[in-house]
Amino acid sequence: MSYKNVIIVGAGGNLGTSLLDTFLKHSSFETSVLSREGSTSTFPAGVKVLQADYDSLSSLKNAFQGQDAVISLVAGSAIATQPKLIDAAVAAGVKHFIPSEFGSNTDDERILKVVPIFQPKVDVLEYLKTKESEISWTAISTGGFFDWGLQQGFFGLDGASKTATLFDEGKAQFSATSLSQIGLATIKVLEKPEVTKNQFVLIAGHTTSQNEILAVAEKVTGKKWTVKNVSAKEHGADGLAKLQKGDFSGIGLLIQAGLFGAEDNLGDNSHFGLWNEKIGLEKENFEETIKTALLG
């Protein structure tokens, strides 16, 4: 089985922009974008943009006509609405659906205890499993977004001030993958649908630790960084408290606690078996990725 037409939902976000660019440059798929009716989002010249009313099953079905695969990159607040996308894909005869998974390994039940806001992702996957006689699916877990996380300080490194906040002394191993590598992995998944059909695919551009990243950061910047140590559990408790008060900035804290906590080591996808070799995903250059992310 081979696919030709692929449509991306949510191509305007951080991951979406990079994934679309990677598909346009490195795949042979006819790649389209789905946008909400009335949206002012812009996309690269020449990309076919289809608009739909996301609340209308018939409108979504019409947009999905002729597509072989749908890639959903909807944002966190819209994760739970994906069953409507799935139903529309089924009605339109789409063969394959990739849900907005990526990130942490939600197939590991332990992660939900630390980051309960991931439950909607699990619910969507359970819904997809009930549709396997009508449509195939692949969930892709990538670990943290490596280059984005370095640039945004999510991995605890602040390139401007040369300071590093290490969780549990920076010892925990975790998986991380650059945005472009996530795009390449998604291409590989759709190029081998007979292998990835109805599978939870775990990949990692790198399996590393905050300490290993810091060592390279100091090398490429030629500076000794200031280090602050914090407890991952206390960090997660702060995040949960914020979330319970309606402060959604707590979500990032919860994810950091799950990714970098040394006690449970929830961030390391390699414990469950990586698919890099199965799908033919080449390895990223660790030092170059850090250097580019921190220095441009």
Secondary structure, DSSP 8 states (H G I E B T S, - for coil): ----EEEEESTTSHHHHHHHHHHHHH--SEEEEEEETT------TT-EEEEE-TT-HHHHHHHHTT-SEEEE---GGGGGGHHHHHHHHHHHT--EEE-S--SS-TTSHHHHHH-GGGHHHHHHHHHHHTTTTT-EEEEEE--EEHHHHHHHTTTSEETTTTEEEEEGGG---EEEE-HHHHHHHHHHHHH-HHHHTTEEEE--SEEE-HHHHHHHHHHHHTS--EEEEE-HHHHHHHHHHHHHTT-TTHHHHHHHHHHH-TTT-TT-GGGG---HHHHT-----HHHHHHHHHH-
